[in-house]
Amino acid sequence: MKYVLVLGDGMADRPIESLGGRTALEAAETPTMDILAKKSEIGLLHTIPEGMKPGSDTANLSVLGYDPKKYYSGRSPLEALSIGVPMKDSDVALRCNIVTLTEDEGKSFAEQTILDHSSGEISTEDCAVLLDAVREELENETYKFYVGTSYRHCLIWDKGEVVELSQPHDHLGQVIGEYLPSDEALRGMMERSYEILKNHPMNLERKKKGLNPANCCWFWGAGTKPMLSPFEEKTGKKGVMISAVDLLKGIAIGSSMEVKIVEGANGGLDTNYEGKADAAIRALTEEGFDFAYIHVEAPDEMGHQGSVEKKVESIKRLDERVIKRVVDGLKAAGEDFRMAILPDHPTPIEIRTHSSEAVPFMIYDSSKELSREWNYNEREAEASGLYLAEGPMLIKRLFETD
């Protein structure tokens, strides 16, 4: 038996007025998921422990079977693992987003508004140039910058503190003053980065093209070096992670799972869906892996952008270009398999950030012939009556074969 978990990051939502009260998942064309649902169990899963912030860090740890209350040490340290940062036990890692702020003349830095947490999903190559400009002036023995992916980068603070910091995607469209760090050094670096970047030649060119300028470093997600137990030791399954996102790669590295790098996978709407599916099929049918975790970031990014149309489209692409391809590939190879499909958390269009509601899941078993009436979405998952109160229950249920 082989095992697959397909995670559409932020795919769950609340009813959307422009969709006639349907969610993006209900509105999207998902023939493969709907066919599978009729042969699957569906239900709701609560991935975020009470008292913890909803995020892809805590939620994906939870879905993989790691209780965040025990294993979570901060988001950025997991990303640091992915990009090969040599963290000491005394280091604190922080996420360094390159974001878009307004450039309103006559207003102070604190009076600017955050417009875009991703600077228009800027490329890694372009963002690396901008981070170099910041590094040249701000890096020293205490603070070191490391390039990550797209707008997502890393700051290592030697002998630092795990300070409270605001997530930029929680405050889109808001004046930033009350969300800036209380730590004077971090706040000062953010303000200085704004001065360095807003008139950088690359940003001047971006503005001419109508693109969002990547004009400020935003620090958040502070944490210490993570300590995860090996996934194979924990579950008895040899696992592989397929994701474009450093956070997921870091979780995999920390748990001794193998990471597959897929060319063209970028975490956006136009990611290489087929490449991710094919990497999973090869891992399970040719390379001796028992379990593949396929993570697709696009629904979450479209939720943060507040784009109903693009979020619906991202779910459609996940269905036809990942899930169908994996199902067809494993069946063609003659493999029996169990597949879980779910989001990690909702990213509702109405708030453009994460929320803590339970998410819909389904588990399909190719060796069982079930006959149900339901489709896969939030409403029908709730109506099923099946509820898993803790995230780590999902992976245990997936690996059950009796």
N, C-alpha and C positions, 0 to 999 in steps of 0.2 A: 504494500500500500504506500502510495506517495501522498504528500500533503502540500497544499498551496494556500497561502493567505494573500488575498488581493485587498489592499487598503487604499481607498480613495480618500485622501486627506481632506478633512473638512467637508465631505460630501453631504452630510446631513444638514437640514435647514428647518426653518419654520414656514408655515403657509405664507405665500407671496401673493400680494393683491394682483399684480400684473399677470400672474399665472392662474387667475381665477381661484385663488385660495389653495392652489397646489404647491407642493415644495418643488425644488429643482429636480429632485430624484423622481417624483411622481410625473413631472412634465417631460423629462428626457425620454427619448426613444431608446429603450433598453430591452430589446427582444431576447437577448441571451440571458440576462439576469431574470427576466420574467419566466422564461422557460425553465431555468434552473430552480427558481423559487417553488414552482409547482411540484418539484421532486425533492424539496429540501425542508429542513426545519428553519423557521425564522423567529426572531424575537428581538428584544431590546437588551442592550449591554451597557452598564454604567462603567465607563473607563476612568473617570476622574475621581480619586478618593476625596471624601468630604474634607473641606478645609484647604485643598490644594487648588492652585490656579489651573484653569483649562488650557492645555497647550499640547503641541505635538510631542514634546519631550515626555511629560508624564503619561500621556495617553498611549504612545507607542511602546514605552516600557511596559505599561500595564497589559496591552494587547499581547505582547511577546511573553508574558508570564512573570514579569518582574514587578513586584509590588512597589510602587513609587515611594511609599512611606518608608520602605527599607532601603531601596537602592538609589533613589534620586539624590544627586549632589549638585544639581544645577544643569542648565541646558548647555551653556557654552563649553564646559569641559568635555561633553560628549562630541561636540563638533570639533573641538581641538584634537581629539583622538583621530578623527577622520582625516584631518589635513596634516597629520604627522607632527603636531606640536609636542616637544619633549617637556611635559609638565612635571615639575617637582611637587612634592607633597605640600610645600609651603606656597605654591602658586595659586592665584585665583584667575580663572578664565572668564572673559566677558564677550558676549556677542557684540560685534561692531557692524551694525547695519550702515550702509551708505544710503541716506534717505533724501527726500526732496522737501525742503522748506520753502516757504514764500521768501521773496527778496524785496519786501516792502520798504521803500525809502522812508527815512524819518522814524522808523521803528527799531527798537533794540533787538538783540538776539532773542531775548526771552519773550518778546512780543510777536515773533514770527509764528506762523501756523504750519503744522506738518500736513503735507498734501499727499505724500506717497511713501510708504515704508520700503518700497523696492526700487525707487527711481526708474519706473517704467520697465522693470525686469531687465535692468542693464546687464550687459554681457560681463563675464568674468574678466575677459581681456581688457575691456575699457575700464572696469572698476579697479583692476590692479594698477593701472597707470595713475588713477586718482589716489589710491591708497599709498602709492610710492611718494606722492607729493606730501601727503600727511606725515608719513613715516620720516621723511627727510628732516622735518622741523620738530616733530613731537616725540619721536622715539628716543629712549635713553635706557640706562641700566635697569630702571624700574618698570618701564612700560614698553612692551614689544608688540608690534603688529604683524599679523600673518594673513595672507590671502586665502580666502575660502572659495565659494562659488557664487557667481552673480553678485548680488548686493550683500551677501552674508559673509562676514569676515570675523576675525578673532583678535582680541587684545589680551595679552598675558600681563598680569600685575604681580610682580615679584613681592612676596610677603604681603599680599593684599588682604582685603577684607571682603566678605560676602555681604555687600551692601544692597539695600532695597533699591531697585531700579524699575522704571516703567517700560513696558513693551510698546514700541512705536505703533504697531498696528491696532492698539487699543485706543489710540487718540487721534485718528485721522480726521482732518478738518478742524482740529482744535488748536488753540494757542498753546505753545509749549511750556510757558514759564513754570507752571505748577508741577510739571512732569520731569523737570530737569533734575539731575542728581544732587543730593545734598552734599556729597563729597566735593570739595572745592577743586581738587586736581582733575577729577573726571569732568566736572562741569566746565572747567577752564579749557580742557582739551576739546570738548565738543564745540565750544564757542570759537576756539581758534581754528578748528577744522572748517567751520563755516566760512571764515574769512579767507582761508587758503583755497577752498574749492569753488566758491561761488563765481569767481572770475577766472577759473582755470580754463585754458584754451579749449579743452574738450567739452566743458560745460557751456561755453559760449557757442560752440558749434552745435551742441545738442539743442540749445534754445532756438537757434536759427532754423533747425529742422522741425521744430515743434515738439521736441522730446522733453521730458522732465529732466531738469538738471540734477545730477547726483552731488548735492552741495553740502552735506553735513554728516559727520560720524555720529551715530546714536548708540550708546552703550546700554546693554541690558543682559539679563540671564546669567548673572554672576554665580560661580560655583567652584568647588574644589575637585581634585582628581577623583574620577569615579572608580568604583570597585564592583564590577558585575561578575557573578559566577558564570562559568562557561555554559552556553546554551545546550550543547550536546550532553554535558554531564547532568544538567538539570532535567532534560526531557528525554534523553536517549535517542534524539534525532539529530542527524548531521544537517545543518542548515546553511542557507545562502541568502544574502540580502541583495535586492536589486532596487536601487533608488538613486536619484540624482542629487539628493539632499544630504549635506554633510552630517546633520543630526542623526539620520538613520544609519548612515555609514559608520558613525561613531558608536552608536549603540551596538552595531554588529561587531565592530572591532573589539569593543569592551567586553562582549560576550563570546568572543572567539568564533563567531560565524564568519564565513567567507563573504567578501564583498565582490560583486560583479560590476565592472565598469562598462556601461553601455554608451557607445559613441552617439552623440546627438541627444542624450538624455539631459535635460536642462531644468526641470522643475516647472516649466511653463506650459501653456496651452498647446504649443507646437513641439512638445517633447517627442522622443522616439518611442512611441508606444509599442510598435511591433518589435523593436530591438529588445525591450524589456521582456515581452512575452517569450521571444525566442531564447533569451538567456535562461529563463526559467525552465523551458522545455528541455534544453540541452543539459542543464544541471540535474534535472530529475531523471532523464532517460539515458544519458550518456556518461555523466560524470560522477555518479554514485551518491548524490545528495538525496536525503529523505524529504526535505522540507524547503520550500522556496517562499520567501516573503517579498511580494511585489508591491512597492510603494509608489503611488502616483500623486504628485503634489498639486497638479493643476486645479482641482476643484477648490482647494483651500485658497490658492492665489486669486482665483476669480471671485471668491467670496469676499476676500479682503478688498478687491477692487470695486466691489458693489455691482458687478455686472451680472445681471440675471441671465442674459443671453449666453454669455461665455461660460457661466457655471453649468448651465444646461448642456451646452455643447461639450464641455469637458467630461461630463458623465456619459454622454453618448459615445465619445471616443474611447473612454475606458471600457465600455461594454463591447463595442464592435472590434476594437483594435488590440485589446489586451485579453479580456475574459474569454471571448469567443475563440481567439487564437490559441490560448492555453488549453481550453477544453478540447478543441479539435485536435491539437497536437498530441495531447496525452492519450486521447482515445485512439488516434491513428497508431500510436506506439504500443497499444495494447496494455496500457497501465491502468490499474485500478487506482483511484485517487479520491481524496476528500478535500474539498475546497471551501474555505471561509471567505466571505465577501462582506466588507464593512468599512465605515469611516472610523477615524480615531476619535473625533469630536465633531460637533456641528460648527460651521462657520456661517452663521445666518447672514443673509444679504442685508437685512434691516439694521444690523449693528456693525457689520464689516469686521468682526473679530470673533474669537472663539467663545463658546459657551459650554456649560457643563451638563446639558441634558443627556439622557441615555441615547445611544445610537442604535439604528437597526442593523442586525446582522443576519446572515444566513449561512448554513452549513450544508453543502451538497456532498453526497456520497455516490460515486458512480456505480458502486456495487449493489445499491439498494434501489428498488422501484417504489417510490412513494407517489401518492396522487393527492395533490392539494388544489385548492381553488385560488390561493392568494398570489399576488405579485410582490416584488421586493420594494418596499418603501417604508417610511416612518409610520404612517397611519396603520398599514396592515401588519407591520411587525408588532406594534402595540396591541392590536386586536387579537393577535395570536395567543396572548396570555403568558408567553414564555419570557421570563425576565431573569437576567444574570446580574446580580448586585455588585459584583467586583470584576474588574477587567481581566485579571489573570485566570478567571474561570473559563474564558473563551478558548485559550490554547489547549487547556486540559480537555475541553469538550471536543475540540477538533481532533485531537489525537486518540480519542476513544474510538474503538472499532467494533465493539460488541453491540 
